[in-house]
Amino acid sequence: MVNVVKKPLSWLKVNPQVRKTFDEESLRRLGASLKVRQLQPVLAQPDGMIIAGERRLRAAQLAGLETLEVKIADRQLSDSETKLWQLTENMQREDLTGYERWLACTEILTMNADWGGKELAEELDLDPSSITRLLSPSKCVGEVQDALKAGKIGISDCYAISKLKPADQLGLLALKLSGASRDALEEAGRKARNGAKPAEKVSRAQLVLTSGIKIVVSGAAIGIDSLLDAFADAAKELRKAREQNLSIKTLQDVMSSKAKRGAAS
């Protein structure tokens, strides 16, 4: 059990053996944001030693804040437990690459040998399907993992490639590196697996959930895989909206604006 409380900045301590440098301008922007709302608490040991969140502390000091919200462990954590907290915290960062997310997930699982995808999903507050995709590079050959590290392919590409036997993965990687779309990659993967005809694509899908909620999706050539990716992205945005206490109308405006920026880039 952990407690989240407001603590004076002077209570927090930074590990002197870990030296970090931060861009002052980015700290000032974060400080201005913290004056409005602190989205994530600093993580700390019972004695005030920071586990994760030194950047928030530095930003708060620059902004002239007196307190921060701090999540305090109910006991002194071991080195392995501290590492787990840090990895879990880092997984919430939006600037992590797919390669970094994969490594973080595998490290967490290595530290918790009795965990599976379900337990990892609960720890990171993610859908199990998202965890399956994040862990998919582990089923890929080294060349695919290297391409992910270099930023030449993404996690979704690895997921499509991981469905093939190792001997068949390089062909799909070459197809992706030649400029193939994600849907084209999925289709080629299906053909390679069983020679079946590609799944039907539609421009509009209407799904009625057991709760009675009706979801209508429209777009160009919608397939099961692209629908899964869309729902995973939507779930991520919904969780962020819930944390920020946004209304559905505001969420719609935010997502519409992001979509327009993406189309223009």
SENUVEX-317950 format. One line per 8 residues: their letters; for each residue y, x, z of N, C-alpha, C, O. Coordinates in steps of 0.001 Angstrom, whole numbers, plus 500000, padded with zeros to 6 digits. Last residue first. Layout:
a> Y:X:Z:Y:X:Z:Y:X:Z:Y:X:Z ~ ...
REM end
This chain:
saagrkak> 516764:501097:458461:516548:502546:458557:515555:503037:457520:515260:504231:457464 ~ 516792:498384:458202:517880:499131:457570:517637:500624:457562:518224:501348:456758 ~ 514657:497529:459677:514631:497282:458229:515686:498116:457509:515503:498506:456356 ~ 515509:498232:462233:514315:498857:461669:514253:498707:460177:513850:499631:459471 ~ 517665:496531:462565:517908:497985:462560:516733:498716:461938:516913:499692:461209 ~ 516299:494103:462539:517283:494382:461481:517569:495874:461390:517701:496426:460297 ~ 514750:494345:464845:514077:494190:463556:515030:494522:462404:514631:495141:461418 ~ 516718:494429:466811:515846:495592:466608:515179:495537:465244:515055:496556:464564
ssmvdqlt> 517749:491817:466543:518614:492971:466288:517787:494222:466033:518110:495000:465136 ~ 515529:490335:467308:516065:490157:465972:516936:491355:465585:516874:491846:464458 ~ 515295:491130:469975:514233:491482:469035:514693:491341:467589:514298:492133:466734 ~ 517696:490047:471001:517417:491476:471117:516377:491909:470081:516550:492919:469399 ~ 517397:487298:470488:518517:488031:469889:518253:489531:469886:518542:490215:468904 ~ 515155:486735:472057:515117:486498:470617:516203:487297:469909:515962:487898:468862 ~ 516206:487317:474594:515095:488103:474071:515001:487952:472554:514791:488937:471846 ~ 518067:485261:474823:518536:486651:474766:517449:487553:474200:517737:488455:473414
kislnqer> 516280:483076:474896:517302:483159:473849:517799:484595:473701:517938:485093:472584 ~ 514853:483595:477218:514141:483631:475938:515136:483765:474791:514877:484480:473823 ~ 516708:485836:479384:516314:484503:478941:515585:484633:477601:515689:485660:476930 ~ 515632:488597:481432:516306:488064:480254:515833:486640:479968:514695:486283:480274 ~ 514920:490332:483565:515293:488943:483827:516076:488327:482668:517061:487622:482885 ~ 513838:492757:483155:515292:492693:483079:515831:491280:483295:517038:491049:483220 ~ 511133:492160:483312:511697:493117:484270:513215:493028:484322:513818:493196:485382 ~ 510957:490447:481102:510697:489920:482447:511288:490843:483509:511873:490378:484487
akrlekaa> 511445:492216:479039:512377:491110:479253:512204:490520:480648:513179:490141:481296 ~ 509203:493859:479243:510529:494437:479486:511547:493344:479774:512410:493504:480638 ~ 507240:491992:478545:507207:492605:479870:508560:493211:480222:509018:493098:481359 ~ 508042:491438:475916:508069:490372:476920:508049:490942:478333:508747:490448:479218 ~ 507555:493861:474632:508928:493359:474717:509052:492280:475790:510059:492218:476495 ~ 504739:493930:474886:505562:495001:475464:507005:494531:475650:507610:494770:476695 ~ 504024:491691:473406:503710:491728:474835:504552:492784:475548:505020:492569:476666 ~ 504813:492501:470845:505495:491372:471475:505261:491369:472982:506176:491083:473754
dafadlls> 502988:494563:470365:504428:494871:470413:505186:493769:471136:506083:494040:471935 ~ 500645:493013:470385:500795:494110:471349:502263:494490:471493:502740:494715:472605 ~ 501118:491310:468237:501027:490740:469581:501187:491811:470655:501783:491565:471703 ~ 501079:493195:466150:502291:492406:466395:502282:491831:467804:503301:491853:468494 ~ 498445:494109:466277:499546:495044:466516:500826:494296:466864:501570:494704:467757 ~ 497110:491707:465600:496875:492350:466894:498007:493304:467253:498477:493315:468391 ~ 498062:491382:463000:498377:490372:464000:498190:490936:465407:499000:490683:466298 ~ 496934:493530:461723:498391:493507:461827:498847:492476:462860:499874:492653:463515
digiaags> 494228:492708:461994:494706:493951:462608:496224:493969:462767:496742:494371:463808 ~ 494119:490276:460567:493774:490316:461984:494344:491561:462666:494876:491484:463774 ~ 497078:490108:458438:495645:490195:458677:495383:490267:460173:496324:490313:460965 ~ 499556:488958:456306:499138:489071:457700:497612:489096:457783:496941:488207:457259 ~ 501448:489318:453983:500048:489769:454076:499608:490017:455506:499318:491153:455881 ~ 504536:489043:455539:503850:489407:454294:502449:489923:454593:502285:490861:455373 ~ 504877:486237:457793:505186:487574:457299:504402:487837:456030:503699:486965:455519 ~ 504682:484391:460866:504841:484457:459418:505231:485861:459010:505843:486594:459787
vvikigst> 503158:482484:463379:503514:483824:462908:503625:483783:461390:502771:483212:460710 ~ 503310:480441:466159:503393:480458:464705:503896:481831:464269:504939:482289:464734 ~ 501528:479180:468816:502204:480372:468307:502151:480340:466783:501077:480225:466192 ~ 501597:476800:471352:501352:477034:469932:502179:478235:469474:503384:478297:469718 ~ 499962:476178:474389:501080:476823:473705:500695:477114:472261:499604:477613:471985 ~ 497706:475348:475608:498455:474338:474868:499646:474911:474128:500276:474218:473328 ~ 496087:477173:476709:497146:476646:477580:497944:475535:476904:498756:474864:477542 ~ 494570:478023:474627:493955:477067:475551:494977:476460:476506:494767:475374:477046
lvlqarsv> 496757:478093:471703:496077:478691:472836:495492:477616:473751:495866:476446:473666 ~ 496741:477977:468300:496924:477117:469470:496088:477693:470612:494864:477775:470511 ~ 498406:479537:465666:497367:479675:466681:497692:478785:467873:498804:478836:468398 ~ 498993:479888:462331:499323:479040:463480:498147:479068:464450:497033:478674:464103 ~ 500412:482038:459948:499277:481723:460805:499757:480898:461996:500798:481183:462588 ~ 501236:483021:456681:501610:482222:457847:500348:481877:458638:499338:481474:458062 ~ 500204:484487:454703:501642:484675:454930:502113:483887:456149:503245:484055:456603 ~ 497079:486298:455011:497866:485080:454858:499332:485404:455090:499665:486468:455612
keapkagn> 494090:487833:453851:495447:487980:454379:496210:486688:454096:496006:486059:453058 ~ 490636:488278:454556:491702:487486:453938:493034:487732:454638:493095:487826:455863 ~ 489216:491558:454559:489493:490277:455194:490687:489591:454532:491606:490235:454026 ~ 487553:492965:451720:488613:492990:452723:488885:491599:453264:488801:490601:452548 ~ 483974:492813:451592:485265:492520:450986:486337:492548:452071:486064:492194:453218 ~ 482031:495579:452856:482406:494169:452783:483748:494006:452100:484552:494937:452037 ~ 481104:498097:453302:481207:497653:451921:481605:496206:451769:481527:495653:450672 ~ 481130:499048:455865:480056:498134:455482:480130:497611:454054:479318:496781:453645
rakrgaee> 482934:501247:456126:481970:500901:457167:480810:500064:456649:479649:500336:456955 ~ 484537:501341:453871:483704:502501:454173:482615:502160:455194:481514:502708:455142 ~ 485844:498904:454097:484969:499156:452944:484018:500309:453228:482841:500261:452872 ~ 487300:499360:456430:486297:498290:456387:485309:498507:455242:484102:498319:455397 ~ 488967:501441:455577:488011:501666:456643:486919:500611:456664:485750:500924:456888 ~ 490537:500172:453715:489651:501244:453260:488585:501536:454303:487441:501840:453965 ~ 491893:498447:455475:491043:497900:454407:490055:498945:453903:488880:498647:453690 ~ 493305:500231:457069:492322:499338:457685:491347:498811:456630:490140:498738:456861
ladrsags> 494945:501353:455092:494017:502208:455837:492914:501362:456468:491737:501721:456414 ~ 496456:499210:454348:495589:499831:453341:494545:500711:454014:493405:500801:453559 ~ 497822:498790:456739:496907:497757:456252:495932:498329:455222:494749:497990:455213 ~ 499352:501137:456820:498360:500880:457860:497348:499836:457412:496153:499974:457673 ~ 499566:502693:453529:500067:501875:454632:498965:501658:455660:497797:501954:455409 ~ 499372:506078:452366:498798:504734:452469:499373:504002:453676:499635:504607:454715 ~ 500132:508728:451978:501165:507686:451984:500649:506271:452102:501429:505331:451951 ~ 498380:510713:452327:498883:510555:450958:499916:509436:450860:500506:509215:449802
lklallgl> 497546:510427:454886:498519:511495:454633:499086:511415:453216:500143:511979:452934 ~ 495641:508383:454490:496865:508121:455249:497930:509162:454942:499097:508816:454756 ~ 493694:509797:453036:494319:508600:452464:495633:508299:453168:496631:507993:452515 ~ 492953:511722:454882:493591:512151:453638:494310:510979:452973:495396:511142:452417 ~ 491724:510029:456767:492915:510803:457140:493673:511236:455890:494899:511130:455840 ~ 489548:509147:455307:490558:508168:455701:491853:508873:456119:492948:508374:455856 ~ 488183:511568:455081:488599:510858:453878:489688:509850:454181:490641:509705:453415 ~ 487602:512193:457717:488548:513033:456982:489039:512351:455705:490185:512542:455298
qdapklks> 485615:510390:458598:486999:510238:459056:488015:511038:458231:489156:510608:458066 ~ 482946:510612:458115:483729:509826:457151:485223:509789:457474:486010:509224:456714 ~ 481823:511969:460196:481682:512548:458853:482545:511835:457823:482843:512397:456769 ~ 482265:510251:462426:483023:511498:462267:482965:512072:460853:483960:512608:460364 ~ 482392:506831:461316:481622:507957:461798:482432:509234:461574:483213:509299:460625 ~ 485287:504772:462101:484326:505389:461179:483532:506494:461877:483957:507022:462905 ~ 487124:504071:463930:486034:503111:463709:484960:503668:462775:483866:503113:462669 ~ 489175:505896:463896:488132:506064:464918:486954:505118:464729:485891:505338:465309
iaycdsig> 490989:504977:462009:490094:506076:461641:488916:506189:462605:487803:506530:462203 ~ 492343:503013:463485:491639:502646:462249:490614:503711:461876:489497:503386:461473 ~ 493379:504619:465527:492485:503504:465857:491676:503095:464631:490472:502858:464724 ~ 495054:506305:464132:493876:506869:464801:492869:505773:465115:491661:505968:464987 ~ 496974:504430:463406:496196:505108:462359:494918:505701:462956:493842:505611:462364 ~ 497992:503810:465898:497336:502749:465124:496491:503339:463997:495425:502816:463672 ~ 499172:506271:466601:498018:505782:467349:497274:504705:466566:496043:504688:466569 ~ 500072:507955:463474:500311:507317:464757:499025:506855:465418:497933:507023:464875
ikgaklad> 500640:511134:461805:500033:509816:461902:500323:509251:463284:500770:509979:464171 ~ 502220:513329:462178:501970:512902:460798:501320:511525:460740:501437:510825:459734 ~ 502645:514534:464590:503481:513384:464257:503281:512877:462840:504082:512083:462346 ~ 501001:516486:465484:502097:516912:464605:503013:515750:464205:504038:515960:463556 ~ 499124:514959:466847:499989:515877:467605:501210:516287:466787:502312:516421:467320 ~ 497866:513746:464655:498585:512923:465636:499560:513781:466420:500703:513378:466638 ~ 496691:515965:463492:497689:515218:462720:498505:514312:463630:499702:514125:463410 ~ 494892:516656:465504:495964:517595:465149:497079:516881:464378:498261:517156:464583
qvegvcks> 493176:514456:465390:493948:514699:466611:495121:515648:466339:496211:515464:466880 ~ 492077:514938:462876:492843:513714:463109:493727:513884:464346:494895:513494:464337 ~ 490745:517331:463325:491805:517292:462322:492690:516058:462484:493899:516117:462260 ~ 488761:516638:465261:489899:517485:465606:491053:517426:464620:492215:517467:465024 ~ 487889:513111:465003:487626:514545:464833:488910:515336:465077:490005:514774:465097 ~ 488069:510518:467539:488405:511106:466234:488085:512601:466202:488020:513261:467240 ~ 487895:509448:469967:486744:509212:469097:486954:509824:467718:486115:509668:466831 ~ 490326:509925:471073:489176:510610:471678:487925:510460:470826:486995:511257:470945
psllrtis> 492084:508188:469838:491985:509570:469330:490804:510341:469909:490333:511304:469303 ~ 491796:505750:471411:491053:505923:470162:491030:507362:469627:490038:507743:469007 ~ 493313:505161:473582:492210:506094:473791:491455:506423:472504:490571:507279:472506 ~ 495097:503308:472598:495624:504561:473130:494525:505609:473311:494784:506807:473204 ~ 493344:501193:471951:494046:501910:470887:494546:503269:471378:494434:504267:470666 ~ 492518:500432:474511:491519:500800:473504:492162:501608:472391:491592:502598:471933 ~ 494987:499711:475603:494300:500894:476121:493244:501372:475128:493086:502575:474921 ~ 495459:497366:474201:496381:498492:474032:495737:499791:474507:495918:500843:473893
spdldlee> 493430:495760:475180:493414:496117:473758:494342:497294:473476:494051:498124:472615 ~ 494202:495385:477853:493024:496218:477565:492960:496641:476098:492497:497738:475788 ~ 497757:495644:478287:496614:494865:477825:495434:495810:477565:495644:496931:477101 ~ 499024:497278:481261:498931:497111:479817:497741:496226:479482:496826:496072:480290 ~ 499518:498483:483776:500056:497162:483448:500137:496962:481938:501162:496541:481403 ~ 498209:500721:484532:499404:500920:483703:500077:499603:483324:501093:499603:482628 ~ 496085:499664:486020:496950:500675:486633:498270:500809:485883:499323:500988:486495 ~ 494863:498000:484148:495469:497412:485345:496448:498384:485993:497514:497981:486460
alekggwd> 493956:499909:482318:494902:498882:481876:495615:498258:483067:496821:498013:483017 ~ 492121:501270:483912:493298:501977:483418:494367:500985:482975:495553:501197:483229 ~ 490194:499298:484276:490917:499806:485441:492190:500533:485016:493220:500427:485682 ~ 489345:498978:481575:489876:497847:482337:490717:498330:483516:491822:497835:483735 ~ 488299:501463:480785:489519:500960:480174:490167:499836:480955:491393:499737:481002 ~ 487189:502780:483975:487031:502514:482554:488345:501999:481999:489383:502083:482656 ~ 486556:505106:486653:487397:504140:485946:486934:503985:484504:486377:504900:483899 ~ 485266:507115:487935:484612:505810:487968:485427:504728:487263:485038:503560:487270
anmtliet> 486928:509330:487753:485696:509318:486967:485012:507958:486932:484258:507671:486002 ~ 489903:509995:487613:489241:508837:488222:487959:508565:487440:487913:507685:486580 ~ 490732:512105:486164:490982:512163:487604:490291:511030:488352:490114:511093:489569 ~ 490145:511196:483634:489433:512367:484138:489565:512476:485656:488630:512886:486343 ~ 492018:509150:483397:490596:508812:483457:489767:509974:483996:488801:509764:484729 ~ 494359:510694:483262:494184:509735:484355:492708:509376:484516:492202:509306:485636 ~ 493861:512073:480897:493965:512824:482150:493782:511903:483346:493136:512270:484327 ~ 493913:510039:479027:492657:510775:479236:492690:511564:480539:491667:511707:481209
calwreyg> 496620:509251:479256:495527:508312:479555:494224:509049:479842:493514:508719:480792 ~ 497927:511581:478418:498157:511057:479765:497026:510118:480181:496536:510179:481309 ~ 497033:511793:475760:496694:512832:476729:496859:512333:478158:496027:512625:479018 ~ 498206:509426:474696:496760:509617:474685:496347:510650:475735:495421:510413:476510 ~ 500902:510013:475014:500326:508850:475709:498802:508979:475789:498193:508678:476816 ~ 501162:512204:473315:501399:512384:474755:500814:511229:475553:500288:511434:476647 ~ 500647:510964:470842:499801:512067:471303:499940:512260:472813:498944:512458:473508 ~ 502762:509191:470624:501402:508680:470722:500449:509735:471258:499548:509429:472038
tlderqmn> 505445:510358:472784:504769:510233:471491:503376:509639:471709:502877:509591:472833 ~ 507857:508812:474863:506591:509521:474734:506008:509313:473342:506075:508213:472792 ~ 510094:507304:475220:510218:508441:474313:508926:509245:474188:508896:510254:473484 ~ 509706:505355:477102:509654:504933:475709:509665:506115:474740:509295:505965:473576 ~ 507667:505641:479974:508779:506160:479178:508605:505793:477709:507516:505903:477148 ~ 505433:504943:481313:506411:503877:481100:507592:504342:480235:508416:503530:479815 ~ 504013:507227:481740:503512:506321:480704:504487:505191:480414:504383:504542:479373 ~ 505168:508363:483981:505539:508877:482665:505109:507947:481538:505765:507884:480498
etlqwlkt> 503839:506966:486041:505280:506822:485859:505684:507242:484452:506463:506547:483799 ~ 501272:507957:485703:501512:506526:485566:502989:506255:485322:503346:505415:484496 ~ 501728:510666:486271:501246:510261:484950:501526:508784:484696:501963:508405:483609 ~ 502530:510486:488969:503430:511042:487959:503024:510622:486556:503874:510262:485741 ~ 500254:509414:490203:501534:508694:490262:502469:509175:489164:503127:508369:488505 ~ 498470:511510:489653:498222:510171:489117:499507:509352:489117:499812:508672:488137 ~ 499585:513592:491144:499521:513717:489684:499305:512360:489041:499887:512074:487995 ~ 499113:512592:493700:500491:512778:493238:500532:512856:491719:501403:512264:491081
esdslqrd> 496348:512747:493752:496985:511424:493841:498433:511493:493362:498923:510575:492704 ~ 496031:515519:493649:495490:514689:492573:496109:513302:492576:496368:512739:491512 ~ 497312:516315:496034:497814:516796:494744:497308:515916:493596:498063:515601:492676 ~ 497621:513396:498202:497038:514679:497798:497612:515091:496449:498311:514313:495799 ~ 500341:511945:500009:499382:511934:498915:498869:513338:498608:499591:514327:498740 ~ 500811:510675:503164:501019:511856:502335:499930:511923:501266:498741:511954:501583 ~ 501258:507098:502945:500696:508304:503568:500972:509476:502640:501322:509291:501474 ~ 502441:505167:501500:502221:504856:502915:501563:506004:503675:501335:505914:504881
aikvelte> 505112:506216:499361:503689:506142:499650:503490:505908:501143:504274:506390:501960 ~ 507867:504349:498379:507368:505384:499293:505875:505176:499547:505444:504080:499906 ~ 510186:503975:495992:508820:503536:496310:508173:504658:497111:507958:505760:496607 ~ 513592:503299:496374:512545:504312:496421:511209:503650:496766:511117:502867:497711 ~ 516791:502810:495081:515534:502177:495468:514421:503216:495346:514322:503921:494342 ~ 519487:504723:496491:518601:504386:495379:517395:503633:495937:517026:503793:497100 ~ 522945:505184:497476:521534:504868:497725:520788:504655:496410:521394:504436:495361 ~ 525448:505945:496577:525032:506383:497910:523550:506172:498165:522950:506885:498969
lgalqaar> 526842:507286:493536:526089:506273:494275:525645:506830:495629:525489:508040:495793 ~ 528195:508957:491820:528801:508661:493118:528095:507565:493888:528677:506972:494797 ~ 527114:509846:489512:527806:508557:489453:528447:508177:490782:529166:507181:490860 ~ 525802:512152:490307:526959:512256:489416:527789:510983:489406:529015:511030:489304 ~ 523758:510952:491832:524715:511859:492472:525977:512000:491627:527089:511972:492155 ~ 522387:509569:489850:523030:508809:490925:524068:509671:491645:525131:509180:492025 ~ 521377:511705:488373:522310:510775:487746:523082:509987:488805:524286:509766:488669 ~ 519637:512867:490209:520768:513647:489698:521826:512730:489085:523024:512953:489256
lrregaii> 517815:510686:490522:518575:511205:491664:519801:511957:491185:520900:511723:491688 ~ 516762:510461:487969:517515:509339:488527:518363:509781:489720:519486:509310:489905 ~ 515438:512929:487831:516547:512651:486904:517401:511490:487414:518626:511529:487306 ~ 513406:512622:489695:514504:513554:489988:515705:513296:489079:516852:513428:489506 ~ 511151:511021:489487:512462:510371:489534:513613:511302:489845:514691:510842:490221 ~ 508301:511495:491437:508827:511240:490094:510163:510530:490237:510299:509572:490998 ~ 508221:512527:494004:507047:512652:493145:507463:512492:491697:507035:513254:490830 ~ 510315:514075:496335:510229:513262:495121:508944:513580:494354:508627:514741:494093
mgdpqalv> 509966:513804:499776:509761:514679:498626:509526:513823:497377:508650:512958:497362 ~ 510039:512122:501954:511194:512136:501060:511051:513034:499852:511922:513035:498981 ~ 507773:511895:503436:508797:512812:503956:510015:512917:503035:510923:513707:503296 ~ 506104:510227:501962:506727:509709:503187:507823:510599:503754:508703:510123:504469 ~ 507068:510861:498493:506158:511011:499623:506842:510457:500880:508053:510237:500861 ~ 508285:508622:495920:508431:509690:496907:507312:509677:497933:506697:508647:498208 ~ 509851:507580:492975:508590:507669:493705:508669:508849:494668:509070:509946:494281 ~ 512540:505367:492400:512101:506748:492528:510794:506725:493317:510650:505923:494240
pqlqrvkl> 512052:502316:490513:512336:503061:491738:511928:504522:491606:511069:504865:490794 ~ 513665:501163:487582:512457:501744:488176:512819:502512:489444:513785:503275:489452 ~ 516184:500029:487131:514997:499369:486609:513711:499880:487256:512770:499112:487454 ~ 519002:499314:488753:517976:500353:488744:516662:499704:488337:516088:498924:489096 ~ 522091:498314:487340:520761:497944:487817:519814:499127:487714:519816:499853:486720 ~ 524716:499424:487407:524478:498016:487064:523138:497550:487628:523059:496524:488304 ~ 524422:502038:488104:525437:501255:488817:525259:499765:488577:525603:498943:489426 ~ 522606:502918:486244:522138:502705:487618:523146:501911:488444:522769:501197:489373
saglrrls> 524294:503278:484041:523279:502224:484012:522791:501895:485421:522587:500727:485753 ~ 525702:505494:484868:526439:504247:484604:525478:503066:484585:525812:501980:485059 ~ 523574:507313:484983:524301:506951:486196:525072:505651:486036:525099:504813:486937 ~ 522926:507558:482306:521957:506958:483212:522641:506514:484495:522322:505455:485037 ~ 525245:508839:481448:524893:507533:480888:523904:506810:481792:524020:505606:482019 ~ 525050:511191:482926:526192:510297:483160:525913:508904:482603:526297:507903:483209 ~ 522745:512285:481832:522750:511909:483247:523897:510950:483543:523739:510007:484319 ~ 523625:512850:479279:522600:511820:479432:522509:511363:480884:522231:510193:481151
eedftkrv> 525435:514888:479959:525927:513670:479323:524916:512535:479462:525292:511394:479730 ~ 523789:516904:481027:524753:516217:481882:525241:514906:481274:525439:513924:481990 ~ 520363:517275:480740:521602:517187:479979:522602:516337:480761:522310:515195:481117 ~ 518643:519242:483140:518955:517936:482568:520287:518006:481823:521210:518710:482233 ~ 515861:521183:484189:517234:521135:483681:517446:519790:482990:516543:519266:482338 ~ 513952:522024:487094:514162:521200:485909:515625:521266:485498:516516:521388:486339 ~ 511551:523748:488881:512934:523773:488405:513057:522990:487107:512349:523263:486137 ~ 509694:523588:491588:509719:522981:490255:511167:522880:489799:511919:522029:490274
qpnvklws> 510064:524532:494081:509208:525336:493213:509171:524800:491787:508678:525471:490880 ~ 511495:522653:495497:512216:523856:495040:511397:524725:494103:511954:525568:493399 ~ 511391:519274:495009:510503:520423:495176:511189:521678:494643:511445:521763:493441 ~ 513941:517502:496648:513399:517993:495379:512555:519220:495646:512946:520102:496410 ~ 514239:514583:498670:514133:516033:498551:513479:516400:497225:512585:515705:496742 ~ 516281:511992:500030:515368:512473:499003:515398:513996:498905:516453:514616:499042 ~ 518317:511502:501749:516949:511458:502291:515950:512057:501315:514904:512566:501716 ~ 520660:511451:500339:520411:512633:501161:519001:512658:501737:518529:513710:502169
lpkkvvnv> 520760:508947:499240:520373:510059:498370:520015:511301:499180:519177:512103:498768 ~ 519242:506458:501340:520385:507309:500972:519916:508490:500147:518802:508980:500332 ~ 517160:503872:499993:517297:505061:500805:518550:505832:500395:518890:505857:499212 ~ 515609:500763:499942:516806:501529:499582:516928:502702:500547:516813:502539:501762 ~ 512081:500526:499204:513249:500330:500065:514436:501104:499493:514266:501992:498657 ~ 508859:499591:498844:510044:499876:498043:511260:499523:498890:511454:498363:499254 ~ 505757:500920:499931:506955:500155:500239:508079:500566:499302:508238:501748:498997 ~ 502260:500490:499239:503502:501260:499190:504664:500329:499489:504569:499113:499322
m> 498805:500845:500000:500000:500000:500000:501241:500878:500000:501276:501900:500685
REM end
